[in-house]
Amino acid sequence: MDPTEETPKKNNIEHLIANRREGIGVCGWILVSISFLLVLITFPISIWACIKVVREYERAVVFRLGRILSKKAKGPGLILILPCTDTFIKIDLRTVTCNIPPQEILTKDAVTTQVDGVVYYRIHSAVCAVANVNNVHSATFLLAQTTLRNVLGTQTLAQLLAGREEIAHSIQAMLDSATEQWGIKVARVEIKDVRIPVAMQRVMAAEAEATREARAKVVAAEGEMNASKALKQASMVLAESPAGLQLRYLQTLTTVAAENNSTIVFPLPINLLDGFGQKNRGG
C-alpha cells in the first residue's frame, strides 16, 4: 500500500477517536485537581508513582478517567501520570510472527488440501489497537485464518501449487485493508506448505511420468526425421562424387579398425564391386 494513502487513513481513524473524546466535565476536573494536590503534598515520595518508563519499542496509551488523554501514544522514555485518575496500556510495536496452523481446504477443482502459512505484522497506531479492538493479536490471527481459507478456496490445485507468491500477495492486501482500522500493518504473508492426499500424489506422479514419456517420444521422432533428412542430403552429395564415396569408405574402415573388438574387416575395393555389378547386368 502506498504510504501517502496510509497516512490519511491513519489520520481519519485518529480523528474519529478524538471526536469520541469529550471533556471530562466539572467532576472530572475536580478529581484531577485533587489527584494533583495529593502529588504535591506527598512529593517527592509520590514522584515514584507518577513516573513510568516506556521502552524504545513500546508506546503507552494513557487514559484519564476512562478517556484517552491525547491523540498520540506516549513514549519512548519517561512519562508522567497522575495516580488514581490515570491508567495506561503499553503496546509493543515490534513485528509479530503469526503462525497459521494447517487449514483443510477444498480447492475450486474439488481437491482436499492442507495449507499452513505465516503472517508478519506490526502495530503502527497504538491508539487504534487499544480503542478499536478488544484483543488485536487474537483478532488478527483469526482473520488471517479466515482469509487464507477464503482465498485458497477460489483457486484450483494447479494455481495453488504454481502461484504461491501471487496468492500470498493477495492475502496480504486483503489483511492489510481489513486490519487498517485496528492500527495493524501487515508486512508479509507466506504460504509454508501445501499437503495433498497420497492418492492424489500418485496420480500426479503418473501424469507427470506419462507427459515426460510422450515428450521423449516426440523428441526421438523429431531426431529420426532430422537424421533421415541429413542422410538423404549426404547420399545426394556422395552420388555426385564417386571419389568422396571412396574416401568415406576408407574413413569407415579406419574407425572400425581403431575399436578394440574381434571384428575382422576385409577391405574390398569398390571398383571391383562395380565390375561385378556390370557383369550381372550384362548376364
C-alpha positions in Angstrom: 0.0 0.0 0.0 1.2 3.5 -0.8 2.5 5.3 2.3 0.7 8.5 1.1 -2.6 6.6 1.2 -1.8 5.1 4.6 -1.3 8.5 6.4 -4.7 9.9 5.6 -6.4 6.7 6.7 -4.5 6.8 10.0 -5.4 10.5 10.5 -9.0 9.8 9.8 -9.1 7.0 12.3 -7.4 9.1 15.0 -9.8 11.9 14.2 -12.8 9.7 14.8 -11.3 8.6 18.2 -10.6 12.2 19.1 -14.2 13.1 18.3 -15.4 10.4 20.7 -13.4 12.0 23.5 -15.3 14.8 25.0 -14.4 16.9 28.0 -14.2 15.1 31.3 -16.6 17.5 32.9 -16.6 19.5 36.1 -16.4 16.5 38.4 -13.6 15.1 36.3 -11.6 18.3 36.7 -12.2 18.3 40.4 -10.9 14.7 40.7 -7.8 15.6 38.6 -7.2 18.6 40.8 -7.4 16.6 43.9 -5.0 14.0 42.5 -2.6 16.7 41.5 -2.7 18.2 45.0 -2.1 14.8 46.6 1.0 14.5 44.4 2.3 17.9 45.5 1.6 17.2 49.2 3.3 13.8 49.1 6.2 15.0 46.9 8.9 13.6 46.5 7.6 10.2 47.5 4.7 10.4 45.0 7.0 11.1 42.1 7.9 7.4 42.0 4.2 6.6 41.4 4.0 9.2 38.7 7.0 8.4 36.6 6.8 5.4 34.2 9.4 4.1 31.8 8.4 3.2 28.2 10.9 1.2 26.2 12.1 2.2 22.8 9.9 -0.4 21.0 6.8 0.4 23.1 4.2 3.1 23.3 1.8 3.9 26.2 -1.8 4.8 25.7 -2.8 6.9 28.7 -6.4 7.0 29.9 -7.6 9.8 32.2 -10.9 9.0 33.9 -11.5 6.4 31.3 -10.8 8.7 28.3 -7.8 8.6 26.0 -5.6 11.5 27.2 -4.1 12.6 23.8 -4.3 11.8 20.1 -0.9 10.1 20.1 0.5 7.4 22.3 3.3 8.5 24.7 6.9 7.3 24.7 9.5 6.1 24.4 11.3 7.3 27.6 9.8 8.7 30.8 6.1 9.6 31.0 4.1 11.2 33.8 0.7 10.0 35.0 -1.5 11.1 37.9 -2.3 8.5 40.5 -5.9 7.4 41.0 -7.1 9.2 37.8 -4.7 7.9 35.1 -4.2 4.4 33.8 -2.1 3.3 30.8 -1.6 0.4 28.5 1.7 -0.5 26.9 1.7 -1.6 23.3 4.6 -3.5 21.7 5.4 -2.1 18.2 7.8 -4.9 17.2 6.9 -7.2 14.3 4.8 -10.2 15.4 5.0 -13.6 13.8 1.7 -15.3 13.4 1.8 -19.0 12.5 -1.4 -20.2 10.8 -1.9 -23.9 11.6 -2.7 -26.3 8.8 -6.1 -25.5 7.3 -8.1 -28.2 5.5 -9.3 -26.5 2.3 -11.4 -27.7 -0.6 -10.0 -26.2 -3.8 -12.0 -25.0 -6.8 -11.5 -28.3 -8.6 -12.7 -30.3 -5.6 -9.3 -31.4 -4.2 -8.8 -31.5 -0.4 -5.6 -30.0 0.7 -4.0 -28.8 3.9 -2.2 -25.5 3.8 -0.4 -23.6 6.5 1.3 -20.2 6.4 2.8 -17.4 8.4 1.9 -13.7 8.7 4.2 -10.9 9.8 2.6 -7.8 11.1 3.2 -4.9 13.4 1.2 -2.2 15.2 1.7 1.2 13.7 -1.0 3.0 15.7 -1.1 2.1 19.4 -4.3 4.2 20.0 -6.2 2.4 17.3 -5.0 -1.0 18.6 -6.3 -0.2 22.0 -9.5 1.7 21.3 -10.9 -0.1 18.2 -10.5 -3.8 19.1 -10.6 -5.9 22.2 -7.6 -8.2 21.6 -5.7 -7.0 18.5 -3.4 -10.1 18.2 -6.3 -12.6 18.6 -8.4 -10.7 16.1 -5.6 -10.6 13.5 -4.9 -14.3 14.0 -8.5 -15.4 13.4 -8.8 -13.0 10.5 -5.7 -14.4 8.9 -7.1 -18.0 9.2 -10.4 -17.0 7.6 -8.8 -15.0 4.8 -6.4 -17.9 3.9 -9.3 -20.3 3.7 -11.5 -17.9 1.6 -8.7 -17.0 -0.9 -7.4 -20.6 -1.4 -11.0 -21.9 -1.8 -11.3 -19.9 -5.1 -8.1 -21.4 -6.6 -7.5 -24.7 -8.4 -4.8 -27.1 -7.2 -2.6 -26.2 -10.2 -2.9 -22.5 -9.4 -2.2 -23.1 -5.7 1.0 -25.1 -6.5 2.2 -22.7 -9.2 1.1 -19.3 -7.9 2.0 -19.2 -4.2 3.6 -15.8 -4.4 0.7 -14.2 -6.2 -1.8 -15.8 -3.7 0.3 -14.6 -0.8 0.3 -11.0 -2.1 -3.5 -11.2 -2.5 -3.9 -12.4 1.1 -1.6 -9.7 2.3 -3.6 -7.0 0.6 -6.9 -8.2 2.0 -5.5 -8.5 5.5 -3.8 -5.1 5.3 -7.1 -3.5 4.2 -9.2 -5.2 6.9 -6.8 -4.5 9.8 -6.1 -0.9 9.0 -8.7 0.3 11.4 -7.1 -1.7 14.1 -3.8 0.0 13.7 -2.2 -3.0 12.1 0.3 -3.1 9.2 0.7 -6.5 7.5 4.3 -6.7 6.4 4.4 -10.1 4.7 2.4 -13.3 4.2 4.0 -16.6 3.2 2.4 -20.0 2.4 4.7 -22.5 4.0 3.4 -25.9 2.9 0.7 -27.5 0.8 -0.2 -31.1 1.6 -2.2 -33.2 -0.7 -3.6 -36.8 -0.2 -1.2 -39.7 -1.0 -3.6 -41.0 -3.7 -3.5 -37.6 -5.4 0.3 -37.5 -5.3 0.4 -40.9 -7.1 -2.0 -39.7 -9.7 0.0 -36.5 -10.3 3.3 -38.6 -10.4 1.8 -40.9 -13.0 0.5 -38.0 -15.1 3.9 -36.3 -15.0 5.7 -39.5 -16.0 3.3 -40.0 -18.9 3.9 -36.4 -20.0 7.6 -36.9 -19.9 7.4 -40.2 -21.9 5.2 -38.5 -24.5 7.7 -35.6 -24.8 10.6 -38.1 -25.1 8.9 -39.9 -27.9 8.2 -36.6 -29.7 11.8 -35.6 -29.4 13.0 -39.0 -30.6 10.7 -38.8 -33.7 12.0 -35.4 -34.5 15.5 -36.6 -34.2 14.8 -39.5 -36.6 13.2 -37.2 -39.1 16.2 -34.8 -38.9 18.6 -37.7 -39.3 16.8 -39.1 -42.3 16.9 -35.7 -44.0 20.6 -35.4 -43.3 21.3 -38.9 -44.7 19.3 -38.0 -47.8 21.4 -34.9 -48.4 24.6 -36.9 -47.7 23.7 -39.6 -50.2 22.9 -36.9 -52.9 26.4 -35.4 -52.3 28.2 -38.8 -52.4 26.3 -39.7 -55.6 27.7 -36.7 -57.3 31.3 -37.5 -56.3 32.5 -41.2 -56.5 35.9 -40.2 -55.0 34.0 -38.9 -52.0 32.3 -42.2 -51.6 35.7 -44.0 -51.7 37.1 -41.6 -49.0 34.1 -42.2 -46.8 34.6 -46.0 -47.2 38.2 -45.7 -46.1 37.2 -43.5 -43.2 34.7 -46.1 -42.0 37.4 -48.8 -42.2 39.7 -46.6 -40.1 37.0 -46.1 -37.4 36.2 -49.8 -37.2 39.9 -50.8 -37.0 40.5 -48.4 -34.1 38.0 -50.1 -31.9 39.2 -52.9 -29.6 37.0 -55.7 -30.9 37.2 -59.1 -32.6 35.7 -58.0 -35.8 37.9 -58.8 -38.9 37.4 -56.5 -41.8 38.5 -57.5 -45.3 38.8 -54.3 -47.4 37.4 -54.8 -50.9 37.8 -52.1 -53.5 34.6 -50.5 -54.6 35.7 -50.7 -58.3 35.7 -54.5 -58.0 32.1 -54.3 -56.8 31.3 -52.1 -59.8 32.8 -54.7 -62.1 30.6 -57.4 -60.6 27.6 -55.2 -60.9 28.2 -54.6 -64.6 28.7 -58.4 -65.2 25.4 -59.2 -63.5 23.6 -56.6 -65.6 25.2 -57.9 -68.7 24.3 -61.5 -67.9 
